[in-house]
Amino acid sequence: MFFYLSQFLSFLAMPLTIISLLIVVGAIYFRRKWGKRSLWAGILLLWFFSNQFIANQAMLAWEPEFKEFDEVKPHEYGIVLTGVTNLSKTAYDRTFFNKGADRITHALQLYRMGKIKKS
């Protein structure tokens, strides 16, 4: 029972669900003052959260600054979080990389430059 309740509550907490509820309630009760406010709040929130410029600015705020390889201090270990390989190809003697291949290639570059000793 708790599992179903937690799934339902997490569905209700999703931003798109809240925005959809605001728009639907606002459309049903449009003649009332709070209905109009609900509709406009839903439309404005939908516009705000689906705006690509705002999404890009939010992602840039969380992204660390770019560093040259020369600025990187030497470290003992290097950890690579990949998840970019595709092992379901027919050739078993090589690895196929998807979009995020620069993670592993940058780690290899740092290893060859002596910036990390073990990976």
C-alpha positions in Angstrom: 0.0 0.0 0.0 2.8 2.4 0.9 4.5 1.7 -2.5 1.4 2.7 -4.4 0.8 5.8 -2.2 4.5 6.9 -2.8 4.2 6.4 -6.5 0.9 8.4 -6.6 2.4 11.2 -4.5 5.5 11.4 -6.6 3.3 11.7 -9.7 1.4 14.6 -8.1 4.7 16.3 -7.2 5.8 16.4 -10.8 5.9 20.0 -12.2 4.0 19.1 -15.4 1.2 17.5 -13.3 0.9 20.6 -11.1 0.9 22.8 -14.1 -1.7 20.7 -15.9 -3.9 20.7 -12.8 -3.7 24.5 -12.6 -4.7 24.9 -16.2 -7.6 22.4 -16.0 -8.9 23.9 -12.8 -8.5 27.4 -14.2 -10.4 26.4 -17.4 -13.2 24.8 -15.4 -13.6 27.7 -12.9 -12.7 30.5 -15.3 -15.6 32.7 -14.3 -14.3 33.0 -10.7 -11.4 35.2 -9.8 -9.2 32.4 -8.5 -10.0 30.3 -11.6 -8.5 33.0 -13.8 -5.5 33.3 -11.6 -5.0 29.5 -11.7 -5.3 29.4 -15.4 -2.8 32.3 -15.9 -0.4 30.8 -13.3 -0.5 27.4 -15.1 0.2 29.1 -18.5 3.0 31.2 -17.1 4.6 28.3 -15.4 4.3 26.2 -18.5 6.0 28.9 -20.5 8.7 29.4 -17.9 9.7 25.8 -17.6 9.5 25.0 -21.3 11.5 28.1 -22.3 14.8 26.8 -23.9 16.7 30.0 -23.0 15.8 29.7 -19.3 16.7 26.0 -19.3 20.1 26.7 -20.9 20.8 29.4 -18.3 19.9 27.1 -15.5 22.2 24.4 -16.9 25.1 26.8 -17.4 24.8 27.9 -13.8 25.5 24.3 -12.7 28.2 23.6 -15.2 31.8 23.9 -13.9 34.2 26.3 -15.7 36.4 24.9 -18.5 40.0 24.1 -17.5 42.9 23.6 -19.8 44.8 20.3 -19.3 47.8 22.3 -18.1 45.8 23.7 -15.3 44.8 20.3 -13.9 46.8 19.3 -10.8 48.3 15.8 -10.7 46.1 13.2 -8.9 46.7 9.7 -7.8 43.5 8.2 -9.3 41.1 9.1 -12.1 37.5 7.9 -12.0 35.6 7.8 -15.3 31.9 7.7 -15.2 31.0 6.6 -18.7 27.9 4.7 -19.6 28.6 5.6 -23.2 29.7 2.3 -24.6 27.6 0.1 -26.8 28.4 -3.6 -26.3 25.5 -5.0 -28.3 27.4 -4.6 -31.6 28.5 -7.7 -33.6 32.2 -7.2 -33.4 33.5 -8.3 -30.0 37.1 -7.1 -30.4 36.4 -3.3 -30.1 34.3 -0.8 -28.2 31.8 1.4 -29.8 31.3 4.8 -28.2 28.2 6.9 -28.3 27.8 10.7 -27.7 29.8 10.9 -24.4 33.1 9.5 -25.7 35.0 12.6 -24.7 34.9 11.5 -21.0 37.0 8.4 -21.7 39.3 10.1 -24.2 40.0 13.0 -21.8 40.8 10.6 -19.1 43.2 8.8 -21.4 44.8 12.1 -22.3 45.3 13.0 -18.7 46.8 9.6 -18.0 49.2 9.9 -20.8 50.2 13.4 -19.7 50.9 12.1 -16.2 48.2 14.1 -14.6 46.6 10.9 -13.2 48.7 7.9 -12.1 46.0 5.2 -12.0 42.5 5.0 -13.5 
